[in-house]
Amino acid sequence: MPVRSGNAEWKGDLKSGNGVLATQSGALNGMAYNFSSRFEEGTGTNPEELIAAAHAACYSMALAAGLAAAGFRVDSVRTVDRVHIEQNGGGFAITKIEVATEARVEGIDNDTFQKHAEDTKNGCPVSGALKSVEMVLTAKLA
């Protein structure tokens, strides 16, 4: 299996410094980040939105795979993650991830869908990497 990589460089101190990050694929290249983009509402990216996008992508793929393996026809799965970062003592911590997913699936009832959605929350690879953070799931059929 492949190993994926990303890189980042930070220059300066926490409050006035800035950084750039990139991914191996080049999908993100030279993306700026800084204190304001991370802990306020400033311009640039931040690790938390990247975690949100990574988990939403993984979750959507894993839910579609699980539903298809169970014999359901999946038209679409759309997931939005909201990653909460809060001050924690002298530092910061990711305290919660809200996962909202909506799927179009033929021939499935809501109870069966909810079970697959919950199983995916506990089983997708990125969820596993984030298991130390509270993850709250809202799942609905379109």
N, C-alpha and C positions, 0 to 999 in steps of 0.2 A: 504494500500500500504506500502511496506517496506521503511525503512529509511536506507540510506547507510552512511558509515562513513570511514574516513581516519584519519591518525594521522601523526604528524611530531614533531621532537624535534630538536632544533637548539642549538649549544653550541658555545659560543664565540661571538666576534664582527662580524660585517658585512663582512669585507674584509678577515679576517684570520680564521673566524669560519667555522663550517661545520654542516651539519644536516643529518638526516635520516628520511625517510617517509615510510609509509606502508598503505595498504588498508585492509578493513574488510575481504574481500574475501581471502587475502593472495596472490593475483595475483602480487602485489608489496609488498615486505617485505624487509625492511632494505635498501631501495634504497638511495644511497648517493646523496646529493646535496650541493653546495657551491657557493660562489660568482662567481668563474670562470665558473662553469657550467651554471650559470644563465645569467651573463652579458658579458661573453666572450665566448670562444669556448672550455672550459675545460671539463674534464671527469665528468660524473654524470648526473643526471636528473635535471629538473627544473619545476616550476609550469606552465610555458607557454607551454611546450611540453605536459604536462598532460592535460591542457585545450584543446590543439589542438586535442589530441587523443580522449578526452571525447566528444568534439563537433563533430568530424568526425564520431565517432561511432553513436551518437544520430542522426545526420543528415542522415546518410546512412539508418538507420533503419526507420526513419520517412518518408523519401522519398519513400522507398520501400513499406511501409504501405499505403501511400496515393495513389501511383500508382496502387497497387493491389486493393484497395477499389474502384478505378475508373474503374476497370475491365481489367487492363492491366496485362500481364504476365511479371513479373520482373525476369530476369536471374541473374543480379548482379548490385550492386551500390558500387562504390569505391570512397571514398572522402579523400582528403588530405587537412588539414588545416595548415596555416602558421600564427602563432601568433607573432605580432610585439611588442616588448617592447623597449621603448625609455626613455632617460633621460627627465624629465619634471620638470623644476624648481629645487628644492633641492632633488627631489626623482625620481621615475620611474613610468611609466604608460604604460598599454597595449593600444596601439593607433589604431590598425587595425587587423582584422582577414581576411585573404584571404582564401576562400573556393573554392576548385576545385573538382568538382564531375563529374564522368563519369559513365553512366549506360547503361546496355544492357536491353532493354525493347521491347517486341514484339508488333507490331501493333500501335505504337504511332508516331505522327508527331512531328517535332521539336518545333513548337509553343506550343502545348499542354504540351510537356515535360518541356519547359522553364517555363510555368506557374506553373506547379507542383513543379519544383525546387525552384522557387522564393517563393511560398507559404510555402514550407518547411523551407526555410531560416528564414522566419518570424514566423514560428509556432512550430518548434521542441522545446522541453523543455529546452535544454541547450542553444539554441539560445535566448530563452526568458530570461534566467539568464544572458546572455551576451549582452543584448540589448543596454547598454550604450556605446558599442564599435562599431566603423564602421566595417561593415561586407560586403566584396566584394565577389560576387559569379560569378564563371565561371562554366557553366554546359554544358555538351555535351553528345550526344548519341554515343555509341561505334559502 
